[in-house]
């Protein structure tokens, strides 16, 4: 998570809320520069890197300002067009042929880790959200996804295609994708997040078909969304209404709860 401050009309300053360790920002700069020519929409570019100071103890960065606003699942101007744009982005990401690098810090591969490694935290979140969600339905959904087979095929994935990391135009089309901190090679299911975080059910079939998603991958994607959303909801329900609302929307979609 980062705090973003506008710097003039063309730039912004990004300050990690958890100060980064040495060289992470440099690695991000190199990764973004390598990925940008291969993707169909704009992504961030690191224009300069700031050194730690007494006022801010971690590395920070200056980025090019990107136009657009984060989409709201309740107010999509063009859901079908957005679904097509997101599918095109995910498809392009899957086709990338670049070497991945070792993790730069503990937890960087959280969303790309094997689903079984998320089991304890997911079940803990389910228990702690009792009274706010249908815990039996959440448990059943998680166990069904956990049992979905995975053949080990790995592709490049963004791993966090949630509304806060997307920008859309006034017409509702995708203009930019943000936050590539945890991207890399992993399970294709990691990039199905938009189906439950953002897109209405009536465009799911088109999104799936464009990406050729089989049933097992769809189930794993649903489980990854449920796990992340439950953990975010538990952590931020009393402190960050925007994040909590996005997470609740995803949980409700997975569990088919009327809103």
N, C-alpha and C positions, 0 to 999 in steps of 0.2 A: 504494500500500500504506500502511496506517495501523496505529498501535498504539491499541488501545481499552482504556480504563480505566473501570470502573464508578464512578459518582458517586451514592451513595445508592441508593435502590431504583428510582427512576424515570428516572435520567439516566445518560449516559456521556460521557466526554471522548475525542475523537478527535484524535490527533496524527499528521499525515502523516510517514511515515518519510523522505520527501524533502520538506523544508519547502516549503510552497506560496508562490507569489508573491502580491503584493498583489492583493486584490479577488476571487481565485478562490473563497474561502469565501463571500463575499457573493453572488457569482453563483450558487453552489450553493444557498444559502438561498432565493434567488428562484425558481430552477428547481424545487426540490423542492416549494415552496409551490404553484406553478402546476400541477405534475403530480399531486399527491396526490389531488385530488377526481376525477380522471379514471381512476383505476386501481382494480382490484378487491381488492387487498391493501394492507396497510400498507407505507409506505415511510418512510425516515428524515425527521426534521424537525430543522432547525438551530434550537436554542433560544437560543443565545448564541454570540458570536464572540470569541475571545481574541486579543490583540495579541502580536506578536513580543517576545521578551525575550532577555536574554543566555543564559538556560538553554535556550530553544527559539526559534530564529531565524525561524520561519515563523508564519503565521496558523494557529490551531487552532480547534476548535469543540466546543460542548456539544450533544449530541443527546438526544432522547427514547430511553429504553431499549426495545428491541423484544424480545418474547418468541419463543422457539423455538430450535432448534439447526440448524446446517448439516447437510444430508442427506449420507449416505454411499451411494455407488452399490451397495455390497455389502450394505446393510442398509436397504432401503426398505420401510416398513411398508405402503404402499399405492401401488405404482408407477402403476397406472391412474388413481387419483385425483389423484396428483401431476402426471401428464402432462396431465390435463384442466385442473388449476389453472394450470399453466405456459402451456398453450395459450391459456387465457382471458386471462392477463396479457399475453402477446405480442400477442394480437388487440386488446386494449384499447389497448396502446401504439401499435400501427399506426394506430389510428383517431384519435389525437390530432391536433388541428389548431391547433398553436401555432407561432409563428415560431421557427426555430432561430437561434442566434447564432453569430458568428464564433468560431473556436477561441480559447480563453483562453491557451494556451501551446503550444509546439511538441510534437507527438506526441499531443495530446489525441485526435485522430481516428484514431489508429493502427488500431483494429479496424474502423473504417468506411472506411478508405482503399481505393482500388481494389486488387484482388487482385494485380495485376501489381507494385504497389509493394512487396508483401511477398515477392516472388520471391527476391531475393538473400539476405535473412535466413533464409528458409525453407530454401533449398538449403544454406546455410552450416550451419544446425542439423543437417540430415540428415547431412552429411559428418562433423560433430563428434560425432554420436551413433553412429557406426559401431561395431559390437560390442555395442551395447545394444539397437538396433532393427534391423529388416530394412530396410536403406537402399534396396534396389531397390524393394521394395513401397512405401515412403514416397515415393520419387521418382515412381513410376508414378501413385500416388494423387493426389499434388500436381499433376502435369501434367494429369491428367484433369479435376480441379476447375478448374485455371487456364484450361482450354479451354472451360469451360461458358459459354454466352452469357449476357449480362446486358442487359436492355432499358433500363436506367437508371432504372427506377421506384424512387423513394425514399420511405421512410416513417420515422416515429419508431422508433428501436431503442435498447434498453438497451446492447447491444454486449458485455456480459460476464456472461452468465447461467451462471456456473460455480458449483459447490457452495458455495464460500466466500462467495458473495453472495446466498445463499438461506437462509431459515429455515423449518423445518417444525415442526409440532406432534408430540406423541407418537404421534398416529394417522397421521402421515405426510403430512398435507396442508400446502400452502403457506400460511404465515402472514405472511411479509414478504419483500421484495426490497430489497437493499442496494446501495450504491455506484453512484450515478448520475453519477459524475464525467465519463464519456466518452459519455454518451447524447446522442442528437440524431438528425437526419435522415440516413438512409443505406440501404444495400442490405438488403432484408428478410432475406437469408441470415444477417446478423449475429446474429439472435436464435434461431438453430437450435442453439446450443451445447448445450442440455440433452440433445438426442438422443444425443450421444456422450459428454458429460461425466458424464451421470447416469442417463438412462432406459434400461431394458432393451430389447432389440431387439423384443420381442413387443408393445410399445406404440407403436413408431415409426409404424406405419400410422395409428393413431388420432390421434397428435400431428400428423402431416402432413395428414391429412384435415381436421381441425378448422381448420387454418391455410391450407388450399388451396395447399399447396406443390408446385410443378411440379418436374420432374426436374432442370432446370438450376439452380433455386434450391437444391434439396437438395444437389446436387453442390458448389455454391459454399459452402453452409453447412459441408459436410464438409471442404472445403479450408480454410476459415477456422479451423475447430476444429483441424485438423491443424497448420496454421502456428503458431497460438498455443501449442498444447500442446508442440510440438517446441521452440520457443524457451524456454518456461518450464522444460521438462525439462532442456534444456542448461544453463540459467542456475542452476537451484536443486537439481539432483540431489544435490549434495554438501552443501548448506547448509540446505535447507528440505524435510524429508521429506514433510510434508503436501501442500505445493504440488506437489512432484515426483510424489507418488503420484496426485494428481488428474490431472496431465498425462499420466502413463503410462497411466492408465485410459483417457483419451480417445484417445491414440495407438493403444492396443491395440484399442479398439472400431472405430476408423476402418480399421485394417489387418486386422481380424478375427483377432486373435491370441488363442488360448485363454489364460485366466488360471487 
